[in-house]
Amino acid sequence: QVQLVESGGGLVQAGGSLRLSCAASGGTFSSYAMAWFRQAPGKEREFVALITWSGSSTSYADSAKGRFTISRNNAKNTVYLQMNSLKPEDTAVYYCAARLATRREYPYWGQGTQVTVSS
């Protein structure tokens, strides 16, 4: 069973930056593809970014391309989301999630961290 704990959220002005972290425990971290999702008030949860188990491949939602960077440190069992040039529409609760490389669904989720971008 994998436990995920996000941190690094907060309040930032538009144009600013934040780095989210997600610490994993209870599993073999390097076996899992890791992703970030977000959910804004009144909206469905949406995909933000994905990184493969080795870190060799990443993918991003169009809204994140060019501004966000996902990375991981398997020695520290941690995945990161560097967010630059933040916009008010990035305001949401951000969740990290884990899945085995051979699966499509994410069975493991963190509790989320709030990101608020003021205009």
Phi and psi in degrees as GROMACS dihedral restraints (atoms count N, CA, C in turn):
[ dihedral_restraints ]
;  ai    aj    ak    al  type     phi  dphi    fc
    3     4     5     6     1  -100.1    20    10
    4     5     6     7     1   132.2    20    10
    6     7     8     9     1  -109.7    20    10
    7     8     9    10     1   136.9    20    10
    9    10    11    12     1  -124.8    20    10
   10    11    12    13     1   133.4    20    10
   12    13    14    15     1  -131.0    20    10
   13    14    15    16     1   116.4    20    10
   15    16    17    18     1   -89.0    20    10
   16    17    18    19     1   154.9    20    10
   18    19    20    21     1  -154.7    20    10
   19    20    21    22     1   168.3    20    10
   21    22    23    24     1   102.6    20    10
   22    23    24    25     1    -4.0    20    10
   24    25    26    27     1   -71.2    20    10
   25    26    27    28     1   172.0    20    10
   27    28    29    30     1   164.7    20    10
   28    29    30    31     1  -165.7    20    10
   30    31    32    33     1  -103.5    20    10
   31    32    33    34     1   129.8    20    10
   33    34    35    36     1  -142.8    20    10
   34    35    36    37     1   150.9    20    10
   36    37    38    39     1   -78.5    20    10
   37    38    39    40     1   154.8    20    10
   39    40    41    42     1   -55.2    20    10
   40    41    42    43     1   137.2    20    10
   42    43    44    45     1    92.5    20    10
   43    44    45    46     1   -11.1    20    10
   45    46    47    48     1   -83.4    20    10
   46    47    48    49     1  -174.8    20    10
   48    49    50    51     1  -132.0    20    10
   49    50    51    52     1   153.2    20    10
   51    52    53    54     1  -143.5    20    10
   52    53    54    55     1   151.6    20    10
   54    55    56    57     1  -122.1    20    10
   55    56    57    58     1   117.9    20    10
   57    58    59    60     1   -90.8    20    10
   58    59    60    61     1   146.2    20    10
   60    61    62    63     1  -125.0    20    10
   61    62    63    64     1   151.1    20    10
   63    64    65    66     1  -137.7    20    10
   64    65    66    67     1   112.2    20    10
   66    67    68    69     1   -95.6    20    10
   67    68    69    70     1   130.9    20    10
   69    70    71    72     1  -109.1    20    10
   70    71    72    73     1   148.4    20    10
   72    73    74    75     1  -149.3    20    10
   73    74    75    76     1   161.3    20    10
   75    76    77    78     1    86.5    20    10
   76    77    78    79     1     6.8    20    10
   78    79    80    81     1  -153.7    20    10
   79    80    81    82     1  -179.4    20    10
   81    82    83    84     1   -90.0    20    10
   82    83    84    85     1    97.0    20    10
   84    85    86    87     1   -53.8    20    10
   85    86    87    88     1   -39.4    20    10
   87    88    89    90     1   -72.1    20    10
   88    89    90    91     1    -3.7    20    10
   90    91    92    93     1   -86.1    20    10
   91    92    93    94     1   -11.0    20    10
   93    94    95    96     1  -111.2    20    10
   94    95    96    97     1   136.3    20    10
   96    97    98    99     1   -75.2    20    10
   97    98    99   100     1   142.2    20    10
   99   100   101   102     1  -120.8    20    10
  100   101   102   103     1   145.7    20    10
  102   103   104   105     1  -141.8    20    10
  103   104   105   106     1   159.6    20    10
  105   106   107   108     1  -115.6    20    10
  106   107   108   109     1   136.9    20    10
  108   109   110   111     1  -125.5    20    10
  109   110   111   112     1   166.6    20    10
  111   112   113   114     1  -145.2    20    10
  112   113   114   115     1   156.2    20    10
  114   115   116   117     1  -139.4    20    10
  115   116   117   118     1   116.3    20    10
  117   118   119   120     1   -89.0    20    10
  118   119   120   121     1   157.1    20    10
  120   121   122   123     1   -55.1    20    10
  121   122   123   124     1   129.3    20    10
  123   124   125   126     1    77.4    20    10
  124   125   126   127     1     5.1    20    10
  126   127   128   129     1  -122.0    20    10
  127   128   129   130     1   163.5    20    10
  129   130   131   132     1   -78.3    20    10
  130   131   132   133     1   157.2    20    10
  132   133   134   135     1   -64.5    20    10
  133   134   135   136     1   138.2    20    10
  135   136   137   138     1  -131.0    20    10
  136   137   138   139     1   150.4    20    10
  138   139   140   141     1   -69.7    20    10
  139   140   141   142     1   140.5    20    10
  141   142   143   144     1  -115.3    20    10
  142   143   144   145     1   -53.4    20    10
  144   145   146   147     1  -159.0    20    10
  145   146   147   148     1   155.2    20    10
  147   148   149   150     1  -136.5    20    10
  148   149   150   151     1   145.5    20    10
  150   151   152   153     1  -135.6    20    10
  151   152   153   154     1   136.1    20    10
  153   154   155   156     1   -71.8    20    10
  154   155   156   157     1   171.6    20    10
  156   157   158   159     1   -60.0    20    10
  157   158   159   160     1   -33.6    20    10
  159   160   161   162     1   -89.7    20    10
  160   161   162   163     1   -13.2    20    10
  162   163   164   165     1    84.1    20    10
  163   164   165   166     1     4.3    20    10
  165   166   167   168     1   -78.8    20    10
  166   167   168   169     1   -16.2    20    10
  168   169   170   171     1  -139.1    20    10
  169   170   171   172     1   140.8    20    10
  171   172   173   174     1  -134.7    20    10
  172   173   174   175     1   158.8    20    10
  174   175   176   177     1  -145.7    20    10
  175   176   177   178     1   154.5    20    10
  177   178   179   180     1  -138.0    20    10
  178   179   180   181     1   150.2    20    10
  180   181   182   183     1   -67.6    20    10
  181   182   183   184     1   153.8    20    10
  183   184   185   186     1   -57.0    20    10
  184   185   186   187     1   -34.9    20    10
  186   187   188   189     1   -67.7    20    10
  187   188   189   190     1   -19.4    20    10
  189   190   191   192     1  -102.3    20    10
  190   191   192   193     1   -19.3    20    10
  192   193   194   195     1   -59.5    20    10
  193   194   195   196     1   132.1    20    10
  195   196   197   198     1    83.8    20    10
  196   197   198   199     1   -11.3    20    10
  198   199   200   201     1  -120.0    20    10
  199   200   201   202     1   -34.9    20    10
  201   202   203   204     1  -108.2    20    10
  202   203   204   205     1   148.0    20    10
  204   205   206   207     1  -134.0    20    10
  205   206   207   208     1   124.9    20    10
  207   208   209   210     1   -98.1    20    10
  208   209   210   211     1   140.8    20    10
  210   211   212   213     1  -150.0    20    10
  211   212   213   214     1   168.4    20    10
  213   214   215   216     1  -146.8    20    10
  214   215   216   217     1   154.7    20    10
  216   217   218   219     1  -127.8    20    10
  217   218   219   220     1   101.3    20    10
  219   220   221   222     1   -68.0    20    10
  220   221   222   223     1   -24.7    20    10
  222   223   224   225     1   -70.4    20    10
  223   224   225   226     1   -25.7    20    10
  225   226   227   228     1  -105.7    20    10
  226   227   228   229     1     2.9    20    10
  228   229   230   231     1    53.7    20    10
  229   230   231   232     1    42.8    20    10
  231   232   233   234     1  -135.8    20    10
  232   233   234   235     1   140.4    20    10
  234   235   236   237     1  -117.8    20    10
  235   236   237   238     1   147.6    20    10
  237   238   239   240     1  -124.8    20    10
  238   239   240   241     1   156.0    20    10
  240   241   242   243     1  -134.4    20    10
  241   242   243   244     1   106.8    20    10
  243   244   245   246     1   -86.5    20    10
  244   245   246   247     1   121.9    20    10
  246   247   248   249     1  -117.6    20    10
  247   248   249   250     1   118.3    20    10
  249   250   251   252     1  -116.7    20    10
  250   251   252   253     1   164.3    20    10
  252   253   254   255     1    49.9    20    10
  253   254   255   256     1    48.0    20    10
  255   256   257   258     1   -65.4    20    10
  256   257   258   259     1   146.3    20    10
  258   259   260   261     1  -121.2    20    10
  259   260   261   262     1   156.6    20    10
  261   262   263   264     1   -55.3    20    10
  262   263   264   265     1   -31.8    20    10
  264   265   266   267     1   -73.2    20    10
  265   266   267   268     1    -5.4    20    10
  267   268   269   270     1   -82.5    20    10
  268   269   270   271     1    -6.8    20    10
  270   271   272   273     1   -60.2    20    10
  271   272   273   274     1   123.7    20    10
  273   274   275   276     1  -177.3    20    10
  274   275   276   277     1   170.0    20    10
  276   277   278   279     1   -88.7    20    10
  277   278   279   280     1   127.8    20    10
  279   280   281   282     1  -103.5    20    10
  280   281   282   283     1   132.0    20    10
  282   283   284   285     1  -120.5    20    10
  283   284   285   286     1   141.0    20    10
  285   286   287   288     1  -100.6    20    10
  286   287   288   289     1   153.3    20    10
  288   289   290   291     1  -143.9    20    10
  289   290   291   292     1   153.7    20    10
  291   292   293   294     1  -131.0    20    10
  292   293   294   295     1   143.9    20    10
  294   295   296   297     1  -146.9    20    10
  295   296   297   298     1   154.2    20    10
  297   298   299   300     1   -67.3    20    10
  298   299   300   301     1   151.9    20    10
  300   301   302   303     1   -60.8    20    10
  301   302   303   304     1   -26.8    20    10
  303   304   305   306     1   -88.5    20    10
  304   305   306   307     1    -4.3    20    10
  306   307   308   309     1  -106.4    20    10
  307   308   309   310     1   163.1    20    10
  309   310   311   312     1  -107.1    20    10
  310   311   312   313     1   -27.2    20    10
  312   313   314   315     1   -91.9    20    10
  313   314   315   316     1   156.6    20    10
  315   316   317   318     1  -104.8    20    10
  316   317   318   319     1   106.3    20    10
  318   319   320   321     1   -84.5    20    10
  319   320   321   322     1   -14.8    20    10
  321   322   323   324     1  -118.1    20    10
  322   323   324   325     1   129.0    20    10
  324   325   326   327     1  -135.6    20    10
  325   326   327   328     1   147.1    20    10
  327   328   329   330     1   -84.0    20    10
  328   329   330   331     1  -178.9    20    10
  330   331   332   333     1   -86.8    20    10
  331   332   333   334     1   -12.8    20    10
  333   334   335   336     1    96.3    20    10
  334   335   336   337     1   153.4    20    10
  336   337   338   339     1  -135.8    20    10
  337   338   339   340     1   135.5    20    10
  339   340   341   342     1   -81.0    20    10
  340   341   342   343     1   131.3    20    10
  342   343   344   345     1  -119.2    20    10
  343   344   345   346     1   123.9    20    10
  345   346   347   348     1  -124.1    20    10
  346   347   348   349     1   124.2    20    10
  348   349   350   351     1  -113.1    20    10
  349   350   351   352     1   118.4    20    10
  351   352   353   354     1   -93.0    20    10
  352   353   354   355     1   148.5    20    10
